[in-house]
Amino acid sequence: METADPDRKWKRRIRFIYRKHQGRLGYRRITDTLQARGYVINKKKVLRIMKEPGLQCIA
């Protein structure tokens, strides 16, 4: 039996913001964007989630 991924909703939100800005945002600005939308999330968590699939700022 598989356990549900606790970060699934964060992964979806981070990927959405990353793609919306065509890969130009890094973990700091994605964190700022999420916090501006009212979510409580730490930049270290955003960085960890972005490293898994290899999402990086291309600027």
Backbone torsions as a table, in degrees:
resi	resn	phi	psi	omega
1	MET	NA	129.0	-179.8
2	GLU	-86.4	143.5	174.6
3	THR	-90.5	147.9	179.9
4	ALA	-69.4	143.3	179.4
5	ASP	-75.6	117.3	-178.4
6	PRO	-67.1	-20.4	-178.3
7	ASP	-99.5	11.3	-175.8
8	ARG	-57.5	-44.7	-178.9
9	LYS	-66.4	-35.7	178.4
10	TRP	-67.9	-41.9	179.5
11	LYS	-59.6	-42.6	179.9
12	ARG	-64.7	-44.9	-179.4
13	ARG	-65.6	-42.9	-179.0
14	ILE	-65.6	-45.0	177.7
15	ARG	-60.4	-40.4	179.8
16	PHE	-61.6	-48.1	-179.8
17	ILE	-65.2	-42.9	-179.8
18	TYR	-58.7	-47.1	-178.9
19	ARG	-71.3	-36.9	179.7
20	LYS	-59.7	-35.9	-179.9
21	HIS	-98.8	16.3	174.9
22	GLN	54.1	38.3	175.1
23	GLY	77.4	12.1	-176.8
24	ARG	-87.5	-10.0	-178.9
25	LEU	-101.1	136.6	174.1
26	GLY	-93.5	-173.5	-175.0
27	TYR	-64.8	-32.3	-179.0
28	ARG	-66.5	-46.8	-178.3
29	ARG	-73.7	-30.7	174.7
30	ILE	-66.9	-40.8	176.5
31	THR	-60.6	-45.5	178.5
32	ASP	-59.6	-41.6	-179.9
33	THR	-63.5	-45.5	178.9
34	LEU	-63.5	-42.7	179.9
35	GLN	-66.2	-35.5	177.5
36	ALA	-65.4	-28.4	177.8
37	ARG	-82.8	-1.1	175.7
38	GLY	99.4	3.6	178.3
39	TYR	-84.3	147.2	176.9
40	VAL	-104.3	107.5	-179.5
41	ILE	-149.2	144.8	-177.8
42	ASN	-91.3	146.6	-179.5
43	LYS	-62.3	-30.0	179.3
44	LYS	-66.7	-36.4	178.5
45	LYS	-68.6	-41.2	178.1
46	VAL	-61.9	-44.1	178.9
47	LEU	-59.9	-45.9	-179.6
48	ARG	-62.2	-43.2	-179.3
49	ILE	-67.3	-36.3	179.9
50	MET	-71.9	-30.2	-178.8
51	LYS	-68.0	-34.0	-177.6
52	GLU	-53.1	-57.8	178.8
53	PRO	-86.5	0.0	177.6
54	GLY	83.4	27.8	177.3
55	LEU	-75.2	126.9	-179.5
56	GLN	-139.6	152.7	175.1
57	CYS	-70.0	132.9	-176.6
58	ILE	-97.2	-2.2	-175.4
59	ALA	-68.5	NA	NA
